Amino acid sequence: MSPTPDERDRIRAAMDRILHGRPERSDAALTIVALALEAGVPRNALTQRHTDLKNEFYAEVRARGGTPDSERRLVL
């Protein structure tokens, strides 16, 4: 599946909504799955095409004092 021209913009908008507690399509979990759902893109858009945005999302979660859900599960 080819990326749409506005894919990065949709991901950034979804990041903003999740990080500010205003999800429209997801449960606002701090996961790539929720971010992809919120942005309306396939998960591999974040794990293969836009890894920089995935890393930015997780860095922002950490900067706000949180732990991404994927890392929290590793600790349990």
Backbone as CSV, one residue per row, in Angstrom:
resi,resn,N_x,N_y,N_z,CA_x,CA_y,CA_z,C_x,C_y,C_z
1,MET,0.837,-1.173,0.000,0.000,0.000,0.000,0.887,1.243,0.000
2,SER,0.644,2.129,-0.914,1.424,3.357,-1.018,0.917,4.393,-0.023
3,PRO,1.834,5.168,0.531,1.394,6.202,1.471,0.619,7.293,0.751
4,THR,-0.356,7.856,1.438,-1.084,8.984,0.877,-0.263,10.247,1.100
5,PRO,-0.467,11.261,0.278,0.341,12.482,0.417,0.239,13.142,1.787
6,ASP,-0.895,12.981,2.458,-1.072,13.642,3.746,-0.825,12.717,4.941
7,GLU,-0.211,11.566,4.710,-0.026,10.579,5.766,0.736,11.142,6.961
8,ARG,1.828,11.811,6.725,2.623,12.365,7.826,1.824,13.411,8.601
9,ASP,1.061,14.230,7.890,0.234,15.236,8.558,-0.827,14.577,9.432
10,ARG,-1.430,13.495,8.935,-2.450,12.787,9.704,-1.840,12.142,10.951
11,ILE,-0.631,11.616,10.815,0.038,11.011,11.973,0.364,12.080,13.017
12,ARG,0.881,13.199,12.571,1.205,14.278,13.524,-0.052,14.790,14.232
13,ALA,-1.134,14.937,13.493,-2.402,15.382,14.100,-2.891,14.353,15.116
14,ALA,-2.755,13.080,14.790,-3.163,12.018,15.704,-2.289,12.032,16.960
15,MET,-0.995,12.266,16.795,-0.095,12.362,17.946,-0.576,13.474,18.879
16,ASP,-0.896,14.597,18.302,-1.353,15.737,19.093,-2.633,15.398,19.850
17,ARG,-3.584,14.769,19.171,-4.847,14.424,19.834,-4.621,13.441,20.981
18,ILE,-3.823,12.399,20.741,-3.588,11.406,21.790,-2.839,12.032,22.967
19,LEU,-1.806,12.785,22.680,-0.996,13.367,23.754,-1.748,14.423,24.555
20,HIS,-2.781,15.003,23.972,-3.577,16.004,24.678,-4.910,15.443,25.170
21,GLY,-5.060,14.122,25.103,-6.243,13.480,25.642,-7.525,13.749,24.885
22,ARG,-7.422,13.968,23.570,-8.599,14.241,22.750,-8.723,13.263,21.579
23,PRO,-8.662,11.960,21.845,-8.733,11.005,20.730,-10.099,11.033,20.059
24,GLU,-10.103,10.760,18.773,-11.353,10.698,18.009,-11.665,9.286,17.546
25,ARG,-10.637,8.448,17.366,-10.845,7.117,16.800,-10.221,5.987,17.616
26,SER,-9.459,6.312,18.622,-8.737,5.280,19.378,-9.050,5.406,20.860
27,ASP,-8.468,4.507,21.639,-8.640,4.566,23.087,-7.580,5.443,23.754
28,ALA,-6.765,6.115,22.955,-5.713,7.032,23.430,-4.584,6.330,24.166
29,ALA,-4.460,5.017,23.993,-3.331,4.306,24.588,-2.042,4.854,23.972
30,LEU,-0.987,4.807,24.730,0.297,5.327,24.258,1.037,4.241,23.488
31,THR,0.397,3.749,22.431,0.953,2.676,21.608,0.928,3.070,20.150
32,ILE,1.749,2.395,19.378,1.770,2.623,17.937,0.468,2.143,17.309
33,VAL,-0.112,1.093,17.854,-1.392,0.594,17.334,-2.463,1.674,17.479
34,ALA,-2.551,2.283,18.652,-3.538,3.343,18.870,-3.234,4.559,18.001
35,LEU,-1.967,4.897,17.860,-1.586,6.035,17.027,-1.971,5.796,15.566
36,ALA,-1.704,4.601,15.071,-2.065,4.274,13.692,-3.576,4.334,13.506
37,LEU,-4.318,3.775,14.442,-5.776,3.802,14.371,-6.286,5.236,14.388
38,GLU,-5.727,6.029,15.267,-6.132,7.434,15.387,-5.847,8.207,14.103
39,ALA,-4.728,7.888,13.457,-4.337,8.581,12.217,-5.025,8.015,10.987
40,GLY,-5.608,6.833,11.124,-6.244,6.202,9.971,-5.232,5.673,8.973
41,VAL,-4.109,5.173,9.500,-3.062,4.608,8.640,-2.764,3.191,9.109
42,PRO,-2.212,2.354,8.240,-1.824,1.014,8.702,-0.652,1.118,9.679
43,ARG,-0.573,0.168,10.584,0.497,0.192,11.593,1.883,0.237,10.954
44,ASN,2.060,-0.462,9.829,3.387,-0.474,9.212,3.791,0.896,8.683
45,ALA,2.865,1.817,8.566,3.242,3.185,8.196,4.187,3.757,9.246
46,LEU,3.980,3.362,10.504,4.824,3.856,11.588,6.023,2.962,11.846
47,THR,5.878,1.675,11.618,6.978,0.762,11.917,7.958,0.603,10.774
48,GLN,7.557,1.026,9.561,8.449,0.866,8.412,8.727,2.166,7.651
49,ARG,7.689,2.967,7.417,7.881,4.173,6.595,8.239,5.408,7.402
50,HIS,7.609,5.571,8.542,7.777,6.806,9.315,8.302,6.497,10.721
51,THR,9.399,5.790,10.771,9.959,5.425,12.078,10.363,6.663,12.874
52,ASP,10.695,7.743,12.172,11.036,8.977,12.873,9.838,9.505,13.658
53,LEU,8.645,9.385,13.100,7.452,9.840,13.806,7.121,8.915,14.973
54,LYS,7.345,7.619,14.801,7.157,6.663,15.900,8.094,7.032,17.050
55,ASN,9.359,7.275,16.735,10.336,7.638,17.760,9.990,8.978,18.408
56,GLU,9.507,9.912,17.607,9.099,11.218,18.128,7.931,11.064,19.106
57,PHE,6.984,10.213,18.757,5.828,9.961,19.628,6.293,9.400,20.973
58,TYR,7.121,8.372,20.939,7.613,7.774,22.181,8.472,8.759,22.973
59,ALA,9.259,9.579,22.299,10.076,10.578,22.997,9.182,11.607,23.694
60,GLU,8.111,11.992,23.045,7.182,12.961,23.647,6.479,12.354,24.861
61,VAL,6.128,11.100,24.781,5.516,10.410,25.925,6.488,10.438,27.099
62,ARG,7.753,10.112,26.835,8.770,10.118,27.905,8.992,11.526,28.462
63,ALA,9.018,12.523,27.579,9.249,13.902,28.009,8.130,14.396,28.920
64,ARG,6.958,13.845,28.757,5.824,14.225,29.606,5.773,13.401,30.883
65,GLY,6.821,12.610,31.116,6.909,11.825,32.336,6.235,10.473,32.259
66,GLY,5.844,10.078,31.072,5.179,8.793,30.912,6.120,7.726,30.398
67,THR,5.583,6.536,30.320,6.299,5.409,29.738,5.408,4.835,28.656
68,PRO,5.914,4.725,27.445,5.097,4.120,26.392,4.596,2.746,26.829
69,ASP,3.353,2.441,26.480,2.752,1.174,26.887,3.601,-0.022,26.484
70,SER,4.256,0.051,25.339,5.076,-1.077,24.892,6.238,-1.331,25.850
71,GLU,6.808,-0.278,26.419,7.902,-0.438,27.374,7.377,-0.838,28.754
72,ARG,6.231,-0.350,29.122,5.649,-0.674,30.430,5.381,-2.181,30.510
73,ARG,4.910,-2.794,29.435,4.630,-4.222,29.434,5.914,-5.023,29.608
74,LEU,7.043,-4.507,29.144,8.310,-5.225,29.288,8.759,-5.279,30.739
75,VAL,8.395,-4.283,31.519,8.824,-4.193,32.907,7.982,-5.105,33.794
76,LEU,6.735,-5.299,33.451,5.831,-6.086,34.302,6.196,-7.506,34.364
